Amino acid sequence: MKSVGRTLGYLTVFGLAVVTAAVYTLHGLQGTSSIPTFIFGAFIPFCVALILFLCGIWLTHQDLDDANVAKVGFWCVAGVVVTCGIVALMMLYQFSEGIVLENWGVVFVGGMTSGALVGFLVGVYDVRRKATEHRLATEQERTARLNQRLRVLNRVLRHDVRNHSNVILGYADLLTEDDDHLDEHAEIIERTAHDLVSLGDNARRIEHLLSDADRTVVDLRALVDREVATIRAEHPDARVETAYDEAESVQANQLLGIAVNNLLENAVVHNPDTHPFVRVSLDVGDDGRIDCCVADDGPGIPEEERSVFRSGQETQLAHASGIGLWLVNWIVDDSNGSVEFDDRTPRGTVVRVSLPVADEGELAENAPTLVHR
């Protein structure tokens, strides 16, 4: 359904074109004293009105929002006011000199037509200019965000790869020196190698994220159920509970499933307990957004690591362990959401991911779906 602004914009352009064309047609049919008078007094102005009408048809095929269509209509009216004002001043001057025009009404209509056409062109230029400025500002912001993420990714990857490689090399040396703990050393090497593989998988996912994965409508409850089932299958000793309130669909980055999986994985693998506990809840927050909370009974996330995510900067003195939480933070940020860390009583951490609810228009255009892994 078109808004009032869009409708008024179209009516302004087409209305001015039709009214002025009708005036010129009637004027031409009444007959003129000479061919030049007909050409310059009726035919050419009619062609200008026809061009304005064609411009209106072109406007209906442009991908402009309601406000911009209304703005083009406003510029048409402004052009009419300015040109008619100029024509009125010229006619007053001629009247003061004793010159009275017989067809002053047609002259005014001519001013309306030319003014409307000039106003239309100015309006389209203004809309395109502001759209270009907005696009450039968005690209600059995106470039700055990507550069910051690349710097963080470079530092974290170099740090983690170096640490894991040192562990593998160190225990590989022990394999040749310590015959009593071969199985233990081999297990550590294998576990560290798996961590490196996981690091590579996260790097691949971040590559997808940096390439601007699109947003989509996500069935959050179905997504959480899928990721919980995955964690239960991979970690059968973990106790994973779910609690859902009124979980609605959200508009989120296509990689949201990876973010949820990382939160669940971190809650399990960083808990030294034999049977780590994780609770996932979905509820509607006070601000009308959907909160996805992942609570655990582990040792908690150090304050220095939390501060890294609040500032968005990775330095040598403030280093977050691994790229998993960075990936979560970036995916949620690209979903127009937020991530908060709270302490859980008596121990553990609660990670709260707040996401916007998909509006009715988004639900009508896109059926809620699961997102890519």
Contacts in CASP RR format, 6 or more apart in sequence:
PFRMAT RR
TARGET T0000
AUTHOR 0000-0000-0000
METHOD contacts of the structure
MODEL  1
MKSVGRTLGYLTVFGLAVVTAAVYTLHGLQGTSSIPTFIFGAFIPFCVAL
ILFLCGIWLTHQDLDDANVAKVGFWCVAGVVVTCGIVALMMLYQFSEGIV
LENWGVVFVGGMTSGALVGFLVGVYDVRRKATEHRLATEQERTARLNQRL
RVLNRVLRHDVRNHSNVILGYADLLTEDDDHLDEHAEIIERTAHDLVSLG
DNARRIEHLLSDADRTVVDLRALVDREVATIRAEHPDARVETAYDEAESV
QANQLLGIAVNNLLENAVVHNPDTHPFVRVSLDVGDDGRIDCCVADDGPG
IPEEERSVFRSGQETQLAHASGIGLWLVNWIVDDSNGSVEFDDRTPRGTV
VRVSLPVADEGELAENAPTLVHR
2 66 0 8 1.000
3 66 0 8 1.000
5 66 0 8 1.000
5 67 0 8 1.000
5 69 0 8 1.000
5 70 0 8 1.000
6 66 0 8 1.000
6 69 0 8 1.000
6 70 0 8 1.000
8 70 0 8 1.000
8 73 0 8 1.000
9 69 0 8 1.000
9 70 0 8 1.000
9 72 0 8 1.000
9 73 0 8 1.000
9 74 0 8 1.000
9 76 0 8 1.000
10 56 0 8 1.000
10 59 0 8 1.000
10 60 0 8 1.000
10 69 0 8 1.000
12 73 0 8 1.000
12 74 0 8 1.000
12 76 0 8 1.000
12 77 0 8 1.000
13 52 0 8 1.000
13 55 0 8 1.000
13 56 0 8 1.000
13 59 0 8 1.000
13 72 0 8 1.000
13 73 0 8 1.000
13 76 0 8 1.000
13 116 0 8 1.000
13 120 0 8 1.000
14 53 0 8 1.000
14 56 0 8 1.000
16 49 0 8 1.000
16 52 0 8 1.000
16 76 0 8 1.000
16 80 0 8 1.000
16 112 0 8 1.000
16 113 0 8 1.000
16 116 0 8 1.000
17 49 0 8 1.000
17 50 0 8 1.000
17 52 0 8 1.000
17 53 0 8 1.000
17 55 0 8 1.000
17 56 0 8 1.000
17 116 0 8 1.000
18 49 0 8 1.000
18 53 0 8 1.000
20 45 0 8 1.000
20 48 0 8 1.000
20 49 0 8 1.000
20 52 0 8 1.000
20 109 0 8 1.000
20 110 0 8 1.000
20 112 0 8 1.000
20 113 0 8 1.000
20 116 0 8 1.000
21 46 0 8 1.000
21 49 0 8 1.000
21 50 0 8 1.000
21 53 0 8 1.000
23 106 0 8 1.000
23 109 0 8 1.000
24 41 0 8 1.000
24 42 0 8 1.000
24 43 0 8 1.000
24 45 0 8 1.000
24 46 0 8 1.000
24 49 0 8 1.000
24 106 0 8 1.000
24 109 0 8 1.000
25 42 0 8 1.000
25 46 0 8 1.000
27 41 0 8 1.000
27 42 0 8 1.000
27 103 0 8 1.000
27 106 0 8 1.000
28 38 0 8 1.000
28 41 0 8 1.000
28 42 0 8 1.000
28 43 0 8 1.000
31 38 0 8 1.000
32 38 0 8 1.000
32 41 0 8 1.000
32 42 0 8 1.000
41 106 0 8 1.000
45 106 0 8 1.000
45 109 0 8 1.000
45 110 0 8 1.000
45 113 0 8 1.000
48 110 0 8 1.000
48 113 0 8 1.000
48 114 0 8 1.000
48 117 0 8 1.000
49 113 0 8 1.000
51 117 0 8 1.000
52 113 0 8 1.000
52 116 0 8 1.000
52 117 0 8 1.000
52 120 0 8 1.000
55 117 0 8 1.000
55 120 0 8 1.000
56 120 0 8 1.000
59 69 0 8 1.000
59 72 0 8 1.000
59 124 0 8 1.000
64 72 0 8 1.000
64 127 0 8 1.000
68 127 0 8 1.000
68 131 0 8 1.000
71 123 0 8 1.000
71 126 0 8 1.000
71 127 0 8 1.000
72 120 0 8 1.000
72 123 0 8 1.000
72 124 0 8 1.000
72 127 0 8 1.000
73 120 0 8 1.000
73 123 0 8 1.000
75 119 0 8 1.000
75 120 0 8 1.000
75 122 0 8 1.000
75 123 0 8 1.000
75 126 0 8 1.000
76 115 0 8 1.000
76 116 0 8 1.000
76 119 0 8 1.000
76 120 0 8 1.000
76 123 0 8 1.000
77 116 0 8 1.000
78 119 0 8 1.000
79 115 0 8 1.000
79 116 0 8 1.000
79 118 0 8 1.000
79 119 0 8 1.000
79 122 0 8 1.000
80 111 0 8 1.000
80 112 0 8 1.000
80 115 0 8 1.000
80 116 0 8 1.000
82 115 0 8 1.000
83 111 0 8 1.000
83 112 0 8 1.000
83 114 0 8 1.000
83 115 0 8 1.000
83 118 0 8 1.000
84 108 0 8 1.000
84 111 0 8 1.000
84 112 0 8 1.000
84 115 0 8 1.000
87 107 0 8 1.000
87 108 0 8 1.000
87 110 0 8 1.000
87 111 0 8 1.000
88 108 0 8 1.000
91 101 0 8 1.000
91 104 0 8 1.000
91 107 0 8 1.000
94 100 0 8 1.000
94 101 0 8 1.000
101 107 0 8 1.000
142 212 0 8 1.000
146 210 0 8 1.000
148 312 0 8 1.000
148 313 0 8 1.000
149 206 0 8 1.000
149 210 0 8 1.000
149 326 0 8 1.000
149 330 0 8 1.000
150 210 0 8 1.000
151 314 0 8 1.000
152 312 0 8 1.000
152 313 0 8 1.000
152 314 0 8 1.000
152 326 0 8 1.000
153 203 0 8 1.000
153 206 0 8 1.000
153 323 0 8 1.000
153 326 0 8 1.000
155 314 0 8 1.000
155 319 0 8 1.000
156 314 0 8 1.000
156 319 0 8 1.000
156 320 0 8 1.000
156 322 0 8 1.000
156 323 0 8 1.000
156 326 0 8 1.000
157 199 0 8 1.000
157 203 0 8 1.000
157 323 0 8 1.000
159 319 0 8 1.000
159 322 0 8 1.000
160 199 0 8 1.000
160 322 0 8 1.000
160 323 0 8 1.000
161 196 0 8 1.000
161 199 0 8 1.000
164 192 0 8 1.000
164 195 0 8 1.000
164 196 0 8 1.000
164 199 0 8 1.000
165 196 0 8 1.000
167 188 0 8 1.000
167 189 0 8 1.000
167 192 0 8 1.000
168 189 0 8 1.000
168 192 0 8 1.000
168 193 0 8 1.000
171 185 0 8 1.000
171 186 0 8 1.000
171 188 0 8 1.000
171 189 0 8 1.000
171 192 0 8 1.000
172 189 0 8 1.000
174 181 0 8 1.000
174 185 0 8 1.000
175 182 0 8 1.000
175 185 0 8 1.000
175 186 0 8 1.000
175 189 0 8 1.000
178 185 0 8 1.000
199 322 0 8 1.000
199 323 0 8 1.000
202 262 0 8 1.000
202 323 0 8 1.000
202 324 0 8 1.000
202 327 0 8 1.000
203 323 0 8 1.000
205 255 0 8 1.000
205 258 0 8 1.000
205 327 0 8 1.000
206 323 0 8 1.000
206 326 0 8 1.000
206 327 0 8 1.000
206 330 0 8 1.000
208 255 0 8 1.000
209 253 0 8 1.000
209 255 0 8 1.000
209 327 0 8 1.000
209 330 0 8 1.000
209 331 0 8 1.000
209 334 0 8 1.000
213 253 0 8 1.000
213 254 0 8 1.000
213 255 0 8 1.000
213 334 0 8 1.000
213 372 0 8 1.000
214 253 0 8 1.000
214 254 0 8 1.000
215 251 0 8 1.000
215 252 0 8 1.000
215 253 0 8 1.000
215 254 0 8 1.000
215 334 0 8 1.000
215 335 0 8 1.000
216 251 0 8 1.000
216 252 0 8 1.000
216 254 0 8 1.000
216 366 0 8 1.000
216 369 0 8 1.000
216 371 0 8 1.000
217 249 0 8 1.000
217 250 0 8 1.000
217 251 0 8 1.000
217 358 0 8 1.000
217 362 0 8 1.000
217 363 0 8 1.000
217 366 0 8 1.000
217 367 0 8 1.000
217 368 0 8 1.000
217 369 0 8 1.000
218 249 0 8 1.000
218 250 0 8 1.000
218 251 0 8 1.000
218 252 0 8 1.000
218 256 0 8 1.000
218 358 0 8 1.000
218 368 0 8 1.000
218 369 0 8 1.000
218 370 0 8 1.000
218 371 0 8 1.000
219 249 0 8 1.000
219 368 0 8 1.000
219 369 0 8 1.000
219 370 0 8 1.000
220 247 0 8 1.000
220 248 0 8 1.000
220 249 0 8 1.000
220 250 0 8 1.000
220 252 0 8 1.000
220 282 0 8 1.000
220 290 0 8 1.000
220 292 0 8 1.000
220 355 0 8 1.000
221 244 0 8 1.000
221 247 0 8 1.000
221 282 0 8 1.000
222 368 0 8 1.000
222 370 0 8 1.000
223 256 0 8 1.000
223 257 0 8 1.000
223 260 0 8 1.000
223 370 0 8 1.000
223 371 0 8 1.000
224 242 0 8 1.000
224 244 0 8 1.000
224 247 0 8 1.000
224 260 0 8 1.000
224 280 0 8 1.000
224 282 0 8 1.000
224 292 0 8 1.000
225 242 0 8 1.000
226 257 0 8 1.000
226 370 0 8 1.000
227 257 0 8 1.000
227 260 0 8 1.000
227 261 0 8 1.000
227 264 0 8 1.000
228 240 0 8 1.000
228 242 0 8 1.000
228 264 0 8 1.000
228 280 0 8 1.000
230 261 0 8 1.000
231 238 0 8 1.000
231 240 0 8 1.000
231 261 0 8 1.000
231 264 0 8 1.000
231 265 0 8 1.000
231 268 0 8 1.000
231 278 0 8 1.000
232 238 0 8 1.000
232 240 0 8 1.000
235 268 0 8 1.000
235 269 0 8 1.000
235 276 0 8 1.000
237 274 0 8 1.000
237 275 0 8 1.000
237 276 0 8 1.000
238 268 0 8 1.000
238 275 0 8 1.000
238 276 0 8 1.000
238 277 0 8 1.000
238 278 0 8 1.000
239 275 0 8 1.000
239 276 0 8 1.000
239 277 0 8 1.000
239 278 0 8 1.000
240 264 0 8 1.000
240 268 0 8 1.000
240 278 0 8 1.000
240 279 0 8 1.000
240 280 0 8 1.000
241 277 0 8 1.000
241 278 0 8 1.000
241 279 0 8 1.000
241 280 0 8 1.000
242 279 0 8 1.000
242 280 0 8 1.000
242 281 0 8 1.000
243 279 0 8 1.000
243 280 0 8 1.000
243 281 0 8 1.000
243 282 0 8 1.000
244 281 0 8 1.000
244 282 0 8 1.000
244 283 0 8 1.000
245 281 0 8 1.000
245 282 0 8 1.000
245 283 0 8 1.000
245 284 0 8 1.000
246 283 0 8 1.000
246 284 0 8 1.000
247 282 0 8 1.000
247 283 0 8 1.000
247 290 0 8 1.000
248 284 0 8 1.000
248 290 0 8 1.000
248 357 0 8 1.000
248 358 0 8 1.000
249 357 0 8 1.000
249 358 0 8 1.000
249 363 0 8 1.000
249 368 0 8 1.000
250 256 0 8 1.000
250 290 0 8 1.000
250 335 0 8 1.000
250 355 0 8 1.000
250 356 0 8 1.000
250 357 0 8 1.000
250 358 0 8 1.000
251 335 0 8 1.000
251 336 0 8 1.000
251 355 0 8 1.000
251 356 0 8 1.000
251 357 0 8 1.000
251 358 0 8 1.000
251 359 0 8 1.000
251 362 0 8 1.000
252 335 0 8 1.000
252 355 0 8 1.000
252 371 0 8 1.000
253 259 0 8 1.000
253 331 0 8 1.000
253 332 0 8 1.000
253 334 0 8 1.000
253 335 0 8 1.000
253 371 0 8 1.000
254 371 0 8 1.000
254 372 0 8 1.000
255 331 0 8 1.000
255 371 0 8 1.000
255 372 0 8 1.000
256 331 0 8 1.000
256 332 0 8 1.000
256 335 0 8 1.000
256 355 0 8 1.000
256 371 0 8 1.000
257 370 0 8 1.000
257 371 0 8 1.000
257 372 0 8 1.000
257 373 0 8 1.000
258 327 0 8 1.000
258 331 0 8 1.000
258 373 0 8 1.000
259 327 0 8 1.000
259 328 0 8 1.000
259 331 0 8 1.000
259 332 0 8 1.000
259 353 0 8 1.000
260 292 0 8 1.000
260 294 0 8 1.000
260 353 0 8 1.000
261 373 0 8 1.000
262 324 0 8 1.000
262 325 0 8 1.000
262 327 0 8 1.000
262 328 0 8 1.000
263 294 0 8 1.000
263 328 0 8 1.000
263 351 0 8 1.000
263 353 0 8 1.000
264 278 0 8 1.000
264 280 0 8 1.000
264 294 0 8 1.000
266 324 0 8 1.000
266 325 0 8 1.000
267 276 0 8 1.000
267 278 0 8 1.000
267 294 0 8 1.000
267 295 0 8 1.000
267 296 0 8 1.000
267 298 0 8 1.000
267 349 0 8 1.000
267 351 0 8 1.000
268 276 0 8 1.000
268 278 0 8 1.000
268 296 0 8 1.000
270 298 0 8 1.000
270 299 0 8 1.000
270 300 0 8 1.000
271 277 0 8 1.000
271 296 0 8 1.000
271 297 0 8 1.000
271 298 0 8 1.000
271 299 0 8 1.000
272 298 0 8 1.000
272 299 0 8 1.000
273 297 0 8 1.000
273 298 0 8 1.000
276 296 0 8 1.000
276 297 0 8 1.000
276 298 0 8 1.000
277 296 0 8 1.000
277 297 0 8 1.000
278 294 0 8 1.000
278 295 0 8 1.000
278 296 0 8 1.000
279 293 0 8 1.000
279 294 0 8 1.000
279 295 0 8 1.000
279 296 0 8 1.000
280 292 0 8 1.000
280 293 0 8 1.000
280 294 0 8 1.000
280 295 0 8 1.000
281 291 0 8 1.000
281 292 0 8 1.000
281 293 0 8 1.000
281 295 0 8 1.000
282 290 0 8 1.000
282 291 0 8 1.000
282 292 0 8 1.000
282 293 0 8 1.000
283 290 0 8 1.000
283 291 0 8 1.000
283 293 0 8 1.000
284 290 0 8 1.000
284 291 0 8 1.000
285 291 0 8 1.000
285 354 0 8 1.000
287 354 0 8 1.000
288 357 0 8 1.000
289 337 0 8 1.000
289 354 0 8 1.000
289 355 0 8 1.000
289 356 0 8 1.000
289 357 0 8 1.000
290 354 0 8 1.000
290 355 0 8 1.000
290 356 0 8 1.000
290 357 0 8 1.000
291 352 0 8 1.000
291 353 0 8 1.000
291 354 0 8 1.000
291 355 0 8 1.000
292 352 0 8 1.000
292 353 0 8 1.000
292 354 0 8 1.000
292 355 0 8 1.000
293 350 0 8 1.000
293 351 0 8 1.000
293 352 0 8 1.000
293 353 0 8 1.000
294 350 0 8 1.000
294 351 0 8 1.000
294 353 0 8 1.000
295 344 0 8 1.000
295 348 0 8 1.000
295 349 0 8 1.000
295 350 0 8 1.000
295 351 0 8 1.000
296 344 0 8 1.000
296 348 0 8 1.000
296 349 0 8 1.000
297 344 0 8 1.000
297 347 0 8 1.000
297 348 0 8 1.000
298 347 0 8 1.000
298 348 0 8 1.000
298 349 0 8 1.000
299 347 0 8 1.000
299 348 0 8 1.000
300 343 0 8 1.000
300 347 0 8 1.000
300 348 0 8 1.000
300 349 0 8 1.000
301 325 0 8 1.000
301 341 0 8 1.000
301 349 0 8 1.000
304 318 0 8 1.000
305 319 0 8 1.000
305 320 0 8 1.000
305 321 0 8 1.000
305 325 0 8 1.000
306 341 0 8 1.000
307 318 0 8 1.000
308 314 0 8 1.000
308 318 0 8 1.000
308 319 0 8 1.000
308 320 0 8 1.000
309 320 0 8 1.000
309 325 0 8 1.000
309 326 0 8 1.000
309 329 0 8 1.000
309 339 0 8 1.000
309 341 0 8 1.000
311 318 0 8 1.000
312 329 0 8 1.000
314 320 0 8 1.000
314 326 0 8 1.000
320 326 0 8 1.000
328 339 0 8 1.000
328 351 0 8 1.000
328 353 0 8 1.000
329 339 0 8 1.000
332 338 0 8 1.000
332 339 0 8 1.000
332 353 0 8 1.000
332 355 0 8 1.000
333 339 0 8 1.000
335 355 0 8 1.000
335 356 0 8 1.000
336 355 0 8 1.000
336 356 0 8 1.000
337 353 0 8 1.000
337 354 0 8 1.000
337 355 0 8 1.000
337 356 0 8 1.000
338 353 0 8 1.000
338 354 0 8 1.000
339 351 0 8 1.000
339 352 0 8 1.000
339 353 0 8 1.000
339 354 0 8 1.000
340 351 0 8 1.000
340 352 0 8 1.000
340 354 0 8 1.000
341 349 0 8 1.000
341 350 0 8 1.000
341 351 0 8 1.000
341 352 0 8 1.000
342 349 0 8 1.000
342 350 0 8 1.000
342 352 0 8 1.000
343 349 0 8 1.000
343 350 0 8 1.000
344 350 0 8 1.000
358 366 0 8 1.000
358 368 0 8 1.000
END
